[in-house]
């Protein structure tokens, strides 16, 4: 039985690969103190309670999250 020839390749629409300069530029890392987004979903009631807790103690939500994480790390690390 004869083998069928492979189907013809489709023309790629990806374009040319990036140059060496472009690939080197994507390796830049943020400075240690630089802020970055942290995106995740939480229940609406949790969000409300978290915002109230931060406001009650006069701190930003970021400060509260950092403090909670530090506490958790010390007790579970």
C-alpha atoms as an extended CHARMM CRD file, in Angstrom:
* protein
*
        77  EXT
         1         1  UNK       CA              0.0000000000        0.0000000000        0.0000000000  PROA      1               0.0000000000
         2         2  UNK       CA              1.4130000000        3.3800000000       -1.0100000000  PROA      2               0.0000000000
         3         3  UNK       CA              1.9070000000        6.1570000000        1.5320000000  PROA      3               0.0000000000
         4         4  UNK       CA             -0.0080000000        9.3660000000        0.9690000000  PROA      4               0.0000000000
         5         5  UNK       CA              2.1690000000       12.4720000000        0.7090000000  PROA      5               0.0000000000
         6         6  UNK       CA              2.0700000000       14.7790000000        3.7380000000  PROA      6               0.0000000000
         7         7  UNK       CA             -0.3120000000       17.7340000000        3.4880000000  PROA      7               0.0000000000
         8         8  UNK       CA              1.2240000000       21.0090000000        2.3280000000  PROA      8               0.0000000000
         9         9  UNK       CA              2.4330000000       23.3350000000        5.0760000000  PROA      9               0.0000000000
        10        10  UNK       CA              0.3350000000       26.3680000000        5.7980000000  PROA      10              0.0000000000
        11        11  UNK       CA              2.0290000000       29.7310000000        5.5440000000  PROA      11              0.0000000000
        12        12  UNK       CA              2.7990000000       31.0640000000        9.0190000000  PROA      12              0.0000000000
        13        13  UNK       CA              1.4000000000       34.4560000000        9.9950000000  PROA      13              0.0000000000
        14        14  UNK       CA              3.7250000000       34.8010000000       12.9880000000  PROA      14              0.0000000000
        15        15  UNK       CA              6.2040000000       37.1010000000       11.2800000000  PROA      15              0.0000000000
        16        16  UNK       CA              9.9400000000       37.2570000000       11.7580000000  PROA      16              0.0000000000
        17        17  UNK       CA             11.5540000000       36.2340000000       15.0590000000  PROA      17              0.0000000000
        18        18  UNK       CA             12.7100000000       39.0630000000       17.3360000000  PROA      18              0.0000000000
        19        19  UNK       CA             16.2260000000       40.4140000000       16.9600000000  PROA      19              0.0000000000
        20        20  UNK       CA             18.9140000000       39.7750000000       19.5750000000  PROA      20              0.0000000000
        21        21  UNK       CA             18.4840000000       43.3220000000       20.9250000000  PROA      21              0.0000000000
        22        22  UNK       CA             14.7440000000       42.7890000000       21.4350000000  PROA      22              0.0000000000
        23        23  UNK       CA             15.2500000000       39.5230000000       23.2760000000  PROA      23              0.0000000000
        24        24  UNK       CA             17.8850000000       41.0230000000       25.5750000000  PROA      24              0.0000000000
        25        25  UNK       CA             15.5300000000       43.8560000000       26.5090000000  PROA      25              0.0000000000
        26        26  UNK       CA             12.8750000000       41.5090000000       27.9000000000  PROA      26              0.0000000000
        27        27  UNK       CA             15.2160000000       40.2190000000       30.6150000000  PROA      27              0.0000000000
        28        28  UNK       CA             15.0740000000       43.4040000000       32.6950000000  PROA      28              0.0000000000
        29        29  UNK       CA             13.8720000000       42.6860000000       36.2130000000  PROA      29              0.0000000000
        30        30  UNK       CA             12.1410000000       45.2000000000       38.4840000000  PROA      30              0.0000000000
        31        31  UNK       CA             14.1420000000       46.7090000000       41.3240000000  PROA      31              0.0000000000
        32        32  UNK       CA             13.5440000000       45.0300000000       44.7180000000  PROA      32              0.0000000000
        33        33  UNK       CA             11.6340000000       48.0350000000       46.1150000000  PROA      33              0.0000000000
        34        34  UNK       CA              9.5900000000       48.6360000000       42.9610000000  PROA      34              0.0000000000
        35        35  UNK       CA              5.8550000000       47.9940000000       43.2420000000  PROA      35              0.0000000000
        36        36  UNK       CA              4.1810000000       45.3410000000       41.0890000000  PROA      36              0.0000000000
        37        37  UNK       CA              0.5610000000       44.3290000000       40.6510000000  PROA      37              0.0000000000
        38        38  UNK       CA             -0.7910000000       41.3590000000       42.5500000000  PROA      38              0.0000000000
        39        39  UNK       CA             -4.1220000000       40.3760000000       41.0320000000  PROA      39              0.0000000000
        40        40  UNK       CA             -6.4810000000       37.7740000000       42.4140000000  PROA      40              0.0000000000
        41        41  UNK       CA            -10.1790000000       37.4270000000       43.1460000000  PROA      41              0.0000000000
        42        42  UNK       CA            -11.6800000000       37.2720000000       46.6380000000  PROA      42              0.0000000000
        43        43  UNK       CA            -15.2980000000       37.0750000000       47.8090000000  PROA      43              0.0000000000
        44        44  UNK       CA            -17.0190000000       40.4650000000       48.0070000000  PROA      44              0.0000000000
        45        45  UNK       CA            -17.5950000000       40.1140000000       51.7590000000  PROA      45              0.0000000000
        46        46  UNK       CA            -13.8930000000       39.4160000000       52.3340000000  PROA      46              0.0000000000
        47        47  UNK       CA            -12.9430000000       42.4930000000       50.3090000000  PROA      47              0.0000000000
        48        48  UNK       CA            -15.2980000000       44.6660000000       52.3450000000  PROA      48              0.0000000000
        49        49  UNK       CA            -14.0520000000       43.2830000000       55.6700000000  PROA      49              0.0000000000
        50        50  UNK       CA            -10.4030000000       43.6540000000       54.5830000000  PROA      50              0.0000000000
        51        51  UNK       CA            -10.9140000000       47.3010000000       53.5910000000  PROA      51              0.0000000000
        52        52  UNK       CA            -12.7070000000       48.0140000000       56.8850000000  PROA      52              0.0000000000
        53        53  UNK       CA             -9.9020000000       46.3620000000       58.8840000000  PROA      53              0.0000000000
        54        54  UNK       CA             -7.2450000000       48.4260000000       57.1020000000  PROA      54              0.0000000000
        55        55  UNK       CA             -9.1930000000       51.6490000000       57.6480000000  PROA      55              0.0000000000
        56        56  UNK       CA             -9.8850000000       50.7970000000       61.2950000000  PROA      56              0.0000000000
        57        57  UNK       CA             -6.1620000000       50.5090000000       62.0050000000  PROA      57              0.0000000000
        58        58  UNK       CA             -5.2570000000       53.5220000000       59.8550000000  PROA      58              0.0000000000
        59        59  UNK       CA             -3.1550000000       51.6120000000       57.3670000000  PROA      59              0.0000000000
        60        60  UNK       CA             -3.3030000000       50.9520000000       53.6490000000  PROA      60              0.0000000000
        61        61  UNK       CA             -4.4980000000       47.6140000000       52.3680000000  PROA      61              0.0000000000
        62        62  UNK       CA             -0.9750000000       46.9280000000       51.0820000000  PROA      62              0.0000000000
        63        63  UNK       CA              0.4920000000       47.5690000000       54.5390000000  PROA      63              0.0000000000
        64        64  UNK       CA             -2.1050000000       45.2750000000       56.1270000000  PROA      64              0.0000000000
        65        65  UNK       CA             -1.4340000000       42.5170000000       53.6000000000  PROA      65              0.0000000000
        66        66  UNK       CA              2.3350000000       42.7960000000       54.1730000000  PROA      66              0.0000000000
        67        67  UNK       CA              1.8890000000       42.6730000000       57.9480000000  PROA      67              0.0000000000
        68        68  UNK       CA             -0.4160000000       39.6540000000       57.7280000000  PROA      68              0.0000000000
        69        69  UNK       CA              2.0190000000       37.8630000000       55.4030000000  PROA      69              0.0000000000
        70        70  UNK       CA              4.9940000000       38.6020000000       57.6760000000  PROA      70              0.0000000000
        71        71  UNK       CA              3.0570000000       37.2120000000       60.6450000000  PROA      71              0.0000000000
        72        72  UNK       CA              2.0590000000       34.1230000000       58.6860000000  PROA      72              0.0000000000
        73        73  UNK       CA              5.6400000000       33.5880000000       57.4490000000  PROA      73              0.0000000000
        74        74  UNK       CA              7.0620000000       33.7800000000       60.9630000000  PROA      74              0.0000000000
        75        75  UNK       CA              4.5360000000       31.2620000000       62.2780000000  PROA      75              0.0000000000
        76        76  UNK       CA              4.4910000000       28.8500000000       59.3450000000  PROA      76              0.0000000000
        77        77  UNK       CA              7.9720000000       29.2090000000       57.8480000000  PROA      77              0.0000000000
